[in-house]
Amino acid sequence: MSQNAPQKDSTGKLIILGIQHVFAMFGATVLVPALTGLNPSVALLCAGLGTLFFHLCTKGKVPTYLGSSFAFIAGIVTVAGMYAKDGDPNYGLSYATGAIVVAGALYLVLAALVLWLGANRIKSFFPPVVTGPMIIIIGMMLAPTAISSIVSPMGTVSVGWNWLVALVTIASIMGISLWAKGLFKLVPVLFGIVFGYLASAVLTWLGVPLVNMQPVRDAAWISLPAVFLPRFGIKAICMIAPIAIVTFVEHIGDITANGAVVGKDFVKDPGLHRTLIGDGGATMLAGLLGGPANTTYSENTGVLAATGNYNPVTLRIAACIAILLSLFGKLGALLQTLPGPVMGGVSVVLFGMIAAVGLRTLVGNGVDFKATRNLLIVAVMLVFGLGGASISFHTENFGDIAFSGTALAAILGIVLNKALPAHIEKDA
């Protein structure tokens, strides 16, 4: 069967393939809420609904699953702390999800620009010399969060036990990534969480209290996800919304890679503007329900390549399964019992990998660091992005407005890339 020929599969086969997609994306989808304080069940609900919305916008042609975006983690954590209110754990998070709604709306603006100006002209604002450093900044900004998850005290537990669990988790992810085959190789994070949790459970049985199962015992078997409404604040929006610039570039990469595997050009049909509307609308929906921003997943492309099945119906089945899983109250409670050292160990690998992907973007696209122009762009972006820089000003109507270092780095990178033409050194 050719890649472009329509596929006819039995219902049973489609369900099995859908379950496989859910498990391939499960670890990453629930990890983001676990790291930010959002509810994992809500994240699963948003992933399922967002995927169905994406397929509606793209005429059901693109075999893609949407899940929680890692790019927004630092912004969510920062905003949640900025607006934190005693007695209401969701108060600060509601401002973060409000900003996520605005980030999704920014996707719709980008979709309109793509439709008006064309995809290639828009992409010219985001070359590798700009996107590479942005990805590095996102990964490195999260590094302190990973370490603090490991070393943060857990009652009377010695930090040494925390490090042991974290190392088991990291070693498991590395082992699966390097030596596993088939589907197992696609879900190393999930196995890392499982082995780290098992190590924590064994230590708890031996008298080191790392796992508290009381929330699982108290939870109902079936319950509605704990959704909450967003709040909107200018500071929160300025911190989080610009991250959509980075995820926009990731989106183009995922859709292009997805099409390369399937053998179709999804940028042309159904069109990049439609995939952006689907992604942006899914992100807005997630923010409205109290979930993390949605994004297309490269793990999804890996599963497509491994199975050779490109039927979009499979992904819609996976979305429905994710929605059903979100209704199991004990599953959501179990995910919330994951010990900090386990999440810290996972984060060490994932956040480092995000930064490494940024480096790969620079190297793989042949960015010439002998050119002073490129050095200047990357240098300025890294310092503003990682140095804790921010710019704020006072307005009469909205009070103090602040732009984070991430937003500044993105803006400066785009401006410098256009202001310093590639031929500047040759002309000098």
NUMI-418693 format. One line per 8 residues: number of its first residue (from 1); for each residue x, y, z of C-alpha. Coordinates in steps of 0.25 Angstrom, whole numbers, plus 5000, padded with zeros to 4 digits. Layout:
residues N
NUM) X:Y:Z; ... .
END
This chain:
residues 428
1) 5000:5000:5000; 5006:5014:4996; 5007:5024:5007; 4996:5033:5000; 4986:5022:4998; 4974:5022:5008; 4975:5012:5019; 4964:5002:5023 .
9) 4966:4996:5037; 4957:4988:5046; 4951:4995:5058; 4959:4986:5067; 4972:4989:5061; 4969:5004:5061; 4966:5004:5076; 4979:4996:5079 .
17) 4987:5006:5071; 4979:5018:5078; 4983:5012:5092; 4998:5011:5087; 4997:5026:5083; 4992:5030:5097; 5003:5022:5104; 5013:5028:5095 .
25) 5008:5042:5099; 5003:5039:5113; 5016:5042:5121; 5019:5056:5114; 5004:5060:5115; 5003:5058:5130; 5017:5062:5133; 5015:5077:5130 .
33) 5003:5078:5140; 5011:5070:5150; 5023:5080:5150; 5014:5092:5150; 5003:5089:5160; 4992:5087:5149; 4983:5075:5150; 4987:5063:5142 .
41) 4973:5059:5139; 4969:5073:5133; 4982:5072:5125; 4977:5058:5119; 4963:5064:5117; 4969:5076:5110; 4978:5068:5101; 4967:5059:5096 .
49) 4957:5071:5094; 4968:5079:5087; 4972:5067:5078; 4958:5066:5073; 4957:5081:5071; 4970:5080:5063; 4964:5069:5054; 4952:5077:5052 .
57) 4960:5090:5047; 4969:5081:5038; 4957:5074:5031; 4962:5061:5038; 4974:5060:5029; 4986:5061:5038; 4989:5049:5047; 4993:5058:5059 .
65) 4991:5057:5074; 4992:5069:5083; 4998:5069:5097; 5003:5078:5108; 5014:5087:5104; 5027:5088:5111; 5031:5101:5106; 5021:5108:5116 .
73) 5026:5101:5129; 5035:5112:5133; 5024:5123:5130; 5013:5116:5138; 5022:5113:5150; 5026:5128:5150; 5012:5134:5148; 5006:5124:5158 .
81) 5016:5129:5169; 5014:5143:5165; 4999:5143:5167; 4999:5132:5178; 4988:5134:5189; 4988:5126:5202; 4976:5116:5203; 4974:5116:5188 .
89) 4984:5107:5181; 4977:5110:5167; 4977:5125:5169; 4991:5128:5163; 4990:5117:5153; 4977:5123:5148; 4985:5135:5144; 4995:5126:5136 .
97) 4983:5119:5129; 4977:5132:5126; 4991:5136:5119; 4990:5122:5112; 4977:5126:5106; 4984:5139:5100; 4995:5131:5095; 4985:5122:5088 .
105) 4979:5134:5082; 4993:5139:5077; 4993:5126:5069; 4980:5131:5062; 4987:5144:5058; 4999:5136:5053; 4990:5127:5045; 4983:5140:5039 .
113) 4997:5145:5035; 5001:5132:5029; 4989:5132:5020; 4991:5147:5016; 5006:5147:5014; 5010:5132:5012; 5017:5122:5020; 5031:5125:5015 .
121) 5030:5140:5018; 5026:5137:5032; 5036:5126:5034; 5047:5136:5030; 5045:5143:5043; 5049:5131:5051; 5062:5125:5045; 5070:5115:5053 .
129) 5079:5126:5059; 5067:5131:5066; 5059:5118:5069; 5072:5111:5074; 5075:5120:5085; 5061:5121:5089; 5059:5106:5091; 5072:5106:5099 .
137) 5067:5117:5108; 5054:5110:5111; 5062:5097:5115; 5072:5105:5123; 5062:5113:5130; 5055:5100:5135; 5068:5094:5140; 5067:5100:5155 .
145) 5053:5094:5156; 5058:5080:5153; 5069:5081:5164; 5060:5087:5174; 5050:5076:5172; 5061:5066:5176; 5067:5073:5188; 5054:5079:5194 .
153) 5052:5072:5207; 5040:5062:5208; 5037:5062:5223; 5048:5054:5230; 5053:5048:5218; 5068:5050:5216; 5072:5057:5203; 5081:5045:5200 .
161) 5069:5036:5198; 5064:5047:5188; 5076:5046:5180; 5076:5031:5180; 5062:5031:5174; 5065:5042:5164; 5077:5034:5159; 5069:5022:5158 .
169) 5059:5030:5149; 5070:5036:5141; 5077:5023:5139; 5064:5016:5135; 5061:5027:5124; 5075:5026:5119; 5075:5010:5118; 5061:5010:5111 .
177) 5066:5021:5101; 5079:5014:5098; 5076:4999:5098; 5060:4997:5097; 5054:4994:5083; 5040:4996:5077; 5029:5003:5084; 5038:5003:5097 .
185) 5048:5012:5091; 5037:5022:5089; 5033:5023:5103; 5046:5024:5112; 5040:5035:5120; 5028:5027:5124; 5037:5015:5128; 5046:5025:5136 .
193) 5034:5029:5144; 5030:5015:5146; 5044:5010:5151; 5046:5023:5160; 5032:5021:5166; 5035:5006:5169; 5048:5010:5175; 5040:5020:5184 .
201) 5030:5010:5188; 5041:5000:5192; 5047:5011:5200; 5034:5014:5207; 5032:5000:5210; 5046:5000:5217; 5042:5012:5225; 5046:5024:5216 .
209) 5033:5031:5214; 5034:5036:5200; 5020:5031:5195; 5007:5035:5201; 4995:5027:5196; 4985:5034:5204; 4980:5043:5193; 4978:5030:5184 .
217) 4969:5024:5195; 4961:5036:5197; 4958:5038:5182; 4946:5033:5175; 4947:5023:5164; 4940:5032:5155; 4940:5047:5156; 4939:5059:5147 .
225) 4953:5066:5145; 4955:5078:5154; 4954:5089:5144; 4954:5104:5147; 4952:5117:5140; 4964:5126:5136; 4967:5140:5141; 4974:5151:5132 .
233) 4985:5159:5137; 4994:5168:5128; 5007:5164:5135; 5003:5149:5133; 5000:5151:5119; 5013:5158:5116; 5021:5147:5123; 5014:5135:5116 .
241) 5008:5139:5103; 5021:5142:5095; 5025:5128:5097; 5015:5125:5086; 5026:5130:5077; 5035:5118:5080; 5024:5108:5080; 5019:5114:5066 .
249) 5033:5109:5060; 5032:5096:5067; 5018:5094:5061; 5024:5097:5047; 5034:5086:5050; 5025:5076:5055; 5015:5078:5044; 5026:5077:5033 .
257) 5032:5064:5040; 5018:5058:5041; 5016:5061:5026; 5029:5055:5022; 5026:5042:5029; 5012:5041:5023; 5017:5045:5009; 5008:5058:5008 .
265) 5010:5073:5009; 5001:5077:5021; 5006:5091:5020; 4999:5092:5006; 4987:5083:5009; 4980:5085:5018; 4989:5097:5020; 4998:5103:5031 .
273) 4987:5113:5034; 4978:5102:5038; 4987:5094:5046; 4991:5107:5054; 4976:5110:5056; 4974:5096:5061; 4986:5097:5071; 4983:5111:5075 .
281) 4968:5107:5078; 4972:5095:5085; 4982:5104:5094; 4971:5114:5097; 4961:5103:5101; 4971:5097:5110; 4973:5110:5117; 4958:5112:5118 .
289) 4957:5099:5126; 4970:5101:5135; 4979:5092:5127; 4993:5094:5121; 4995:5099:5107; 4994:5089:5096; 5004:5086:5085; 5007:5076:5074 .
297) 5016:5065:5078; 5028:5059:5072; 5026:5046:5079; 5013:5045:5071; 5022:5045:5058; 5031:5034:5064; 5019:5025:5066; 5014:5028:5052 .
305) 5028:5024:5046; 5029:5012:5055; 5015:5006:5052; 5013:5010:5038; 4999:5014:5041; 4995:5028:5037; 4980:5027:5038; 4975:5040:5045 .
313) 4964:5032:5051; 4974:5025:5060; 4978:5039:5066; 4963:5042:5069; 4961:5029:5076; 4974:5032:5084; 4967:5046:5088; 4954:5039:5092 .
321) 4962:5029:5101; 4970:5041:5107; 4956:5048:5111; 4951:5034:5117; 4964:5033:5125; 4962:5047:5131; 4949:5043:5137; 4956:5032:5146 .
329) 4958:5040:5159; 4968:5030:5165; 4977:5031:5153; 4978:5046:5155; 4980:5044:5170; 4991:5034:5167; 4998:5043:5157; 4998:5054:5168 .
337) 5006:5044:5178; 5018:5044:5169; 5030:5048:5178; 5038:5060:5176; 5051:5052:5173; 5044:5044:5162; 5039:5057:5155; 5052:5063:5158 .
345) 5060:5052:5151; 5051:5052:5139; 5052:5067:5138; 5067:5066:5138; 5067:5058:5125; 5055:5065:5119; 5060:5080:5122; 5074:5076:5117 .
353) 5068:5070:5105; 5061:5083:5102; 5073:5091:5102; 5081:5080:5094; 5070:5081:5083; 5073:5096:5083; 5088:5093:5081; 5084:5082:5070 .
361) 5075:5093:5063; 5088:5102:5062; 5097:5091:5058; 5088:5083:5049; 5084:5095:5041; 5099:5099:5039; 5098:5113:5046; 5112:5119:5044 .
369) 5118:5123:5057; 5130:5129:5050; 5121:5140:5046; 5121:5151:5056; 5106:5154:5053; 5102:5141:5057; 5110:5141:5070; 5104:5155:5074 .
377) 5090:5150:5072; 5092:5137:5080; 5100:5144:5091; 5090:5155:5093; 5078:5146:5093; 5085:5136:5103; 5089:5147:5113; 5075:5154:5113 .
385) 5068:5140:5113; 5076:5134:5124; 5081:5146:5132; 5068:5148:5139; 5066:5161:5131; 5052:5168:5130; 5047:5181:5126; 5035:5188:5132 .
393) 5028:5201:5131; 5016:5208:5138; 5003:5210:5131; 4991:5218:5137; 4980:5208:5132; 4988:5195:5134; 4998:5198:5145; 5012:5192:5144 .
401) 5015:5183:5132; 5027:5174:5131; 5033:5166:5120; 5041:5154:5124; 5055:5151:5119; 5049:5140:5110; 5040:5150:5103; 5052:5160:5102 .
409) 5061:5149:5096; 5050:5146:5086; 5048:5160:5082; 5062:5164:5081; 5066:5151:5073; 5055:5155:5062; 5059:5169:5062; 5074:5167:5061 .
417) 5073:5156:5051; 5066:5166:5042; 5074:5178:5045; 5088:5171:5043; 5087:5165:5029; 5095:5153:5025; 5104:5160:5016; 5108:5171:5026 .
425) 5122:5165:5028; 5125:5163:5013; 5121:5178:5011; 5130:5183:5022 .
END
